[in-house]
Every structure is written in C-alpha cells, then in structure tokens.
C-alpha cells in the first residue's frame, strides 16, 4: 500500500514539476506608437517615467527598472525582416551573445523612436532570463516623427545560476525520487 502511495505521489510531483514557464511577447505604447518584444517580463516607456530625453541613458533605464544601476552594453544585433532604420514600421529578429547571461543577472533592451507629436520617444523591456533571441515589432500609428532609430542593450547584477534545461530537471527530479524509494526499500528490508 505504501509503495503504491509513494509511486502515485511521485508521479504527481513530477507532473507538476514539469510545468514550463512560458516567456511571452510584451506590448506597450500609446495611441501614437506601439511596440512588442518577444520575450520579455515587462515594458516601460519614456512617457511612463516622465523622461524628456530622446535616447534613454542609464538613469532613465534605472527609473524604468529601479534598484541597482544599469550599464550600457552597446547595440543589439538585429536582422530586419520588414521596414528599416528610420521607418515608421519595423519588424526584426534580435540576437544576443550566447554567453551574456554568464556576465549579467538582468538585461534590458531599449529602442529609440523619436518623439514627434507623441510624449513617447523610447521603449525598454526587461528580457526574460536566459533568453538570447527574439522578435521585435514597432509601429507609428499616428502623428509625425517616430521613426525607428536604434536598439540598445543594458545589463546589471550578478549572473544567476545557469538554467537547467527542462528535460534534464525532470530527469534529476525523477532520479532523486527513485533514489529515495530505493533507499527506503533497503531500509525496510
């Protein structure tokens, strides 16, 4: 009876442990401009922070995502699939160095789009941890100005533990549970 209960509980634990957290596209903006980055945790705009700067600096990114200071890491590598720099509608794929998460605990991608007749001149997204690529789309919906200008990367904090791929974590959990079952069985004998 106990063995059956142990096996049932182990199966339930493994089933719930296997749930994967999904990164999602995050959209933000206003009635004049909107942008979506996949995959991110949150998005903040210049209008949200009250920034009057066209290009965000470290203090703007710090106001958007407070606590520790941010370091500018340079341009983000992109492959534009639709539109171009300076245009009012852009779709692109972005890529980061695969080792970036071994150097930083958190990363932000920001874009500058030009103010025009909107209070919104930049967007910034907190990237989903361990993500090194994704998509971005930007659209000027109304008004003047607002052409896509640049895409920058910001980092802060100490790196976190490296991510264990989901199949490996399930295997480790199952191995641990099996080991506990074997140890318990040997102890009972």
N, C-alpha and C positions, 0 to 999 in steps of 0.2 A: 504494500500500500504506500509506504514512504517513497519507494523508488518511483512509483507512478506519479506521486505528487511532485517529487523533485524534477522529474522529466517534464511534467506539464508546466511547472513554474519556470524552468529553464527555457522552454520554448517560448513562453510568453515574454520573458525578459529579452530574449534575442529578437523577437518580433518587434517590440517597441524600441529596442536599441537600434534597429535597422532603419528607423525613420531618418530621412536625409533632410537637412535644412536646405531649402532652395533659395538661391540668390534670385533677386527679381529686378526687372527694369524699374527705375525710379524717374518719374517725370515731374518737372516743376517749371514755373514761369509765371507769366501774367497774360493779359488779353492781347498783348503785342508780340510776345516772344515765348516760345516753349522749347524745352529740350529734354531728351530722355537718354539716360546712360544705363547700360546693362553690363555688369550687375553692380548694384550699389546698395548701401544701407540707408542713406538719406541724402537729401539735396537741399542746398541753401543758395539764395541768390543775393546779388548786391542790394536789391530792394529790401530783402529780409533783414539785412544787417545795418541798413542805413548808409552804406558806403557810397561815397560820391566819386570814387576813383574808377577810371575806366578799366584798368587792369588790376586784378587783386594782388596785394602784396601779402607778406607773412602775417601782418596784423589783421588784415581783412579775413584771411583764412582762419586765424585764431579766433576772431569774433564769430565766425560761422560755426566753428567746431572748437569750443573753448577747452581749457585745462592746460595742457602742455603747449609750448611754442612749436611752430611748424618750420621746416626747412625747405626752401625751393630746390627741387631736384632737376629742373630743366624741362625741355619739351617732351611730349609723349609721342612715340612713334605711331603714325596713322597710315591707313590705306583708305583714301576717299573713294567711296563707291558711287556717290551721286553728289553733284554740286562741286564747289571748290572753295578755297580760302577766299574770303571777301564776298561770297554769295549769301543770299538770304535763306537758302535751304540746303542743308548738308546732311549726308548720311556717310558714316565712316566706320571702319573697324579700328580699334586701338589695341596696342600691344605694349607690354612692359617686359623688362628683362626678367627671365625666369628666376633669378636669384634675389630679386628685390625684397621679398619678404624675409630673407635671412638678414637683412640690414635694418629694416624698419618695422615697427609694430602696427602703424596705421598709415594709410595712404589716401590722399585726396587728388582727384582730377578736377581741374578748373578750365573753363573756356571763357574767352572774351568775345563779346559780340557787338560792341559799340552801342552807345546809349540812344542816339536818335531822339525820337519823341517819347521814349519809354524811360522809366526810372530804373530799368533793369539793364545792366551792362555786362554782368558776368554771372556764371553759374558755377557751383562747386559741389561735387559728390564725394561722400565718404565711400570708398570702394569696399566691396565685400572682401573680408580677409582671405588671403591666399589666391585671389583672382588675379590673373596676369593678362587677360584679354577680354574684349567685349565689343559692344557696338555703341554708337552714339548717333543721335539724330537731333538736328536743330532746325527750327522753322521760325522765320519772322512772319507773324500773322498779319500785322498791320503797322502803319506808321513808316517813317523814314529811318535811315541808318540801319544799324543792327546786323551788318554783315559779319559772318563768322571770321574771327581774326586769328586766334591761337588756342592751343591746348597745352596746359602745363601740369606737372606732377609735383606734389608736396608730400613730405614724409615727416613722421615724428615717432618717438617712443622706441623702446627696446623691442627686438623681434620676439614673437611668441613662439611657443613650441611648434615644431613643424606639424603640419596637418597629416594625420594618418588616413590614407585612402579608405573609403567606406568598407569595401570587401575585407581589407586587412583588419579593420577594427572589429568587424563581426567575427572573423576567424579568431582573433585574440580573445574576444569575449567567450566564444564557444569553447576554445581550448581551456580557458580558465575554469569555466563551469564543469567541463569534463574532468579536469584535474581534481576539482573539489569533490566530484562524485566518486572518482576512483579512490581518493584518499579516505573518504567517508566509508566506502565499502570495505577497504582494507582494515580500517579501524574496527569495524563491526565484526570482522572475522576473527 
